[in-house]
Amino acid sequence: MKNITVTMDDTVAEWVRVEAAKRGSSVSRLLGEWLAEKMRQEDAYAQAMREALGFESWGTSSGPYVPRETLFLR
């Protein structure tokens, strides 16, 4: 593990101390967990984007699209 120094406003530092105390954690551990979660979300988003951009169509249509009225006949 790496030790780093984080600079923040006094009000933010007080808030995160209170949040960490509520959760029975240290500020360091809480920030580490939040950043790890953010990293997982970013990785999942990037993976989904790669999959979406890699999607290949099933080809072009041979005629006009089916009219909406035809699709929803009752």
C-alpha positions as CSV (number, residue, x, y, z in Angstrom):
1,M,0.0,0.0,0.0
2,K,1.1,3.6,-0.7
3,N,0.8,6.4,1.7
4,I,-0.3,9.7,0.2
5,T,-1.0,13.2,1.4
6,V,-4.4,14.7,0.6
7,T,-5.1,18.4,0.9
8,M,-8.7,19.6,1.4
9,D,-10.7,22.4,2.9
10,D,-11.2,22.4,6.6
11,T,-14.9,22.0,6.3
12,V,-14.4,18.9,4.0
13,A,-11.9,17.5,6.4
14,E,-14.3,17.8,9.3
15,W,-17.1,16.3,7.3
16,V,-15.1,13.3,6.3
17,R,-13.8,12.8,9.9
18,V,-17.4,12.6,11.0
19,E,-18.4,10.2,8.2
20,A,-15.5,7.9,9.0
21,A,-16.4,8.0,12.7
22,K,-20.1,7.1,11.9
23,R,-18.9,4.1,10.0
24,G,-16.3,3.1,12.6
25,S,-13.5,3.7,10.1
26,S,-10.5,5.9,9.6
27,V,-10.5,8.8,7.1
28,S,-7.7,7.0,5.2
29,R,-9.6,3.7,4.9
30,L,-12.9,5.5,4.0
31,L,-11.2,7.5,1.2
32,G,-9.5,4.4,0.0
33,E,-12.8,2.5,-0.2
34,W,-14.5,5.4,-2.0
35,L,-11.7,5.7,-4.5
36,A,-11.7,2.0,-5.1
37,E,-15.4,2.0,-5.7
38,K,-15.1,4.9,-8.1
39,M,-12.4,3.0,-10.0
40,R,-14.6,-0.1,-10.3
41,Q,-17.5,2.1,-11.6
42,E,-15.2,3.8,-14.2
43,D,-13.8,0.4,-15.3
44,A,-17.3,-1.1,-15.7
45,Y,-18.4,2.0,-17.7
46,A,-15.4,1.8,-19.9
47,Q,-16.0,-2.0,-20.5
48,A,-19.7,-1.4,-21.3
49,M,-18.7,1.4,-23.7
50,R,-16.1,-0.8,-25.5
51,E,-18.8,-3.5,-25.9
52,A,-21.4,-1.0,-27.1
53,L,-19.0,0.5,-29.7
54,G,-17.9,-3.0,-30.8
55,F,-21.5,-4.0,-31.6
56,E,-22.0,-4.8,-35.3
57,S,-25.3,-4.4,-36.9
58,W,-27.1,-7.4,-38.5
59,G,-27.0,-5.7,-41.9
60,T,-29.1,-3.2,-43.7
61,S,-32.8,-3.5,-44.2
62,S,-34.1,-4.5,-47.6
63,G,-37.1,-2.2,-47.4
64,P,-38.8,0.5,-45.4
65,Y,-39.4,0.1,-41.7
66,V,-42.7,-1.4,-40.5
67,P,-45.1,1.5,-39.8
68,R,-45.8,2.1,-36.1
69,E,-49.6,1.5,-36.7
70,T,-48.9,-2.0,-38.0
71,L,-46.8,-2.9,-35.0
72,F,-49.4,-1.9,-32.5
73,L,-52.6,-3.3,-34.1
74,R,-55.2,-4.3,-31.5
